[in-house]
Amino acid sequence: MDLKRINTILNNDEKFDIYYDDRAVWVQGLNENEQTAKVGFVDNFEEKDVFIKDLYERNL
């Protein structure tokens, strides 16, 4: 995923299925300078800073 796509998703009211390492996540925030996103995992309370390029959508 790239910065343009993640911003489109965050500024849209539709639901998007976003994944990191085969786990569903929701994006909590972005650090555009470092190209990272803070994500929360849907299956537990874990949070992690990950590179935006490592996020993906399964339906594409």
C-alpha positions as CSV (number, residue, x, y, z in Angstrom):
1,M,0.0,0.0,0.0
2,D,1.2,3.5,-0.5
3,L,0.6,6.8,1.3
4,K,-2.0,8.1,-1.3
5,R,-4.1,4.9,-0.9
6,I,-4.0,4.9,2.9
7,N,-5.1,8.6,2.9
8,T,-8.0,7.7,0.6
9,I,-9.1,4.9,2.9
10,L,-8.9,7.1,6.0
11,N,-10.9,9.9,4.4
12,N,-13.7,7.6,3.2
13,D,-16.8,6.4,5.1
14,E,-16.7,3.0,3.5
15,K,-15.3,-0.1,5.2
16,F,-12.0,-1.4,3.9
17,D,-10.3,-4.7,4.9
18,I,-6.7,-3.8,5.7
19,Y,-4.1,-6.5,6.7
20,Y,-0.6,-6.7,8.0
21,D,1.1,-10.0,8.1
22,D,-2.1,-11.9,7.4
23,R,-3.9,-10.2,10.4
24,A,-6.7,-7.7,10.1
25,V,-5.9,-4.3,11.4
26,W,-7.4,-0.8,11.7
27,V,-5.3,2.2,11.2
28,Q,-5.1,4.5,14.2
29,G,-2.7,7.1,12.8
30,L,0.0,8.0,10.3
31,N,3.5,9.3,10.4
32,E,3.9,10.5,6.8
33,N,7.5,11.6,7.3
34,E,8.6,8.1,8.3
35,Q,6.0,6.4,6.0
36,T,4.6,4.4,9.0
37,A,1.2,3.8,10.4
38,K,0.1,2.9,14.0
39,V,-2.2,0.0,13.6
40,G,-4.4,-2.0,16.1
41,F,-5.0,-5.6,15.5
42,V,-8.6,-6.7,15.2
43,D,-8.1,-10.0,17.0
44,N,-6.6,-8.5,20.2
45,F,-5.5,-5.3,21.9
46,E,-2.0,-5.3,20.4
47,E,-0.8,-2.1,18.7
48,K,2.2,-1.7,16.4
49,D,4.0,0.8,14.2
50,V,4.4,-0.6,10.8
51,F,5.6,0.6,7.4
52,I,2.7,1.7,5.1
53,K,4.2,-0.4,2.3
54,D,3.6,-3.5,4.4
55,L,-0.2,-3.0,4.7
56,Y,-2.4,-4.5,2.0
57,E,-6.0,-5.1,1.0
58,R,-7.2,-8.6,0.2
59,N,-10.0,-7.6,-2.1
60,L,-7.8,-5.9,-4.7
